[in-house]
Amino acid sequence: MSVPNEPTFRESVDLMFNRAVDIMDLPPGLEEKIRVCNSTYTVRFGVRLRGKVQTFVGYRSVHSEHMEPVKGGIRYALGVNQDEVEALAALMTYKCALVETPFGGSKGGLCIDPRQYEEHELELITRRFTYELAKRDLISPSQNVPAPDMGTGEREMAWMADQYARMNTSEINARACVTGKPLHAGGIAGRVEATGRGIQYALREFFRHPEDIAMSGLTGTLDGKRIIVQGLGNVGYHAAKFLCGEDNSVITGIVEWDGALVNPKGLDVEAVRQWIIDNGGVKGYKDAEYVEDGSKVLELDCDILIPAALEGVINLSNAARIKAPLIIEAANGPITAGADDILNDKGCVIIPDMYANAGGVTVSYFEWVKNLSHIRFGRMQRRQEESRHQLVVDELERLDRYLGDAWSMTPDFKSQYLRGADELELVRSGLDDTMRIAYQAMREVWHSRDDVPNLRMAAYLVAIGRVAQSYQAKGI
Ligand code: NAD
């Protein structure tokens, strides 16, 4: 999506990078080394489908190898191009640095509309794409580890992991060549919903800081906040589901590719999701007003706007009409650099993509570590933790008997305290911790420097500073 006179997605990323380095004190030349993409590989390959050979174009871009492996999703969409993949790879470098996952940045994409292909055809295409990448070490547990992105998910990651394992039969860590796999194929509990869960944890952390809430003009907590979500795919669906199911927020609008649904009393996220699965889009769904031009719904009154679909959807053509006082960028690059200026001038607080959607790469990191250690998280400690807790409960029960009516354990205490943490709980705890600490690093810079006007600039400063330190430690 582009508007005349507006920088492209890649130019927007560069512009924001340049604004940040202008107020940093980096050694001469280092900023250029950090900014540029190290390499981008373009592959054109043929697959015999429906009686003829079809040629596909794919990319894998490596932005920075200051840490290896490099990490980043693979996107299946018709609009995929070199510029977009390079911009996304750069964002991955900064994102990984911000949330302290020890990876460089990478990104891949295939120009394809996955909806036009049968499952077995997609499998053939994905396996062939993986073969092309593996031949060039662009998928490998130690060098380059892809993950899902728009248009791909667990199914594609399982095919990729299997194809890599077939090509590297003696590689004991083969499963770590890609993350976002299904649980039975080396995945980790909580990865599917990780990015949406990260959005929830990011918003919870934002609402823990009264000073930040005041900057947006909002008050209170997530309870009752009216939210509009664009894109009810993996990220948007999980974010919406957790925010209304666990934090009592109200989803008043859902924007999809074929229009939008609006209901000020709140939409039933599960029912809308099921409707989309059954019907391919939101059109025809009852219990809501249908708006054909979905982009208009981004401009409706709400407390929080969550763009979770495409880049560039908030741009020079509509930024001035956006009413949300708080926007959290679940998608990568949904706000162009020009729109960013307009929204900042209006006082809108933007929680930037680099931080907001880092839940995916964080849990991918946990999955990669799990694959390398060949053991499920919690397997060694869980029962030991339970038996230590049992000792405490036994003592409390003794006290309970001794004190009679004067004291007793509260209901549920015993069952809750006794249970040792399983993998899902550990993953959630690690993700929550990561999202809290990264937010605090950003806000510390935001509030302590007069020349840092917003969270995005703060995020770039923290991330670039860490990448620079890593290069300097290597002597570059
Ligand atoms: P997805 O393919 O699961 O979902 C995208 C959704 O957007 C779909 O429901 C699709 O129908 C909808 N959509 C497409 N065109 C639209 C339009 N014009 N208007 C409104 N909706 C439209 O993709 P996803 O994995 O949820 O990724 C969404 C965004 O989040 C992307 O920018 C991606 O880079 C980013 N992201 C994803 C992850 C992840 O773990 N999946 C991690 C980090 C960032």
Residues whose N, C-alpha, C, O or C-beta is under 5 A from the ligand:
A	BS01	NAD	P148 D149 M150 G151 T195 Q230 G231 L232 G233 N234 V235 G236 V255 E256 W257 A308 A309 L310 A330 A331 N332 N357 G360
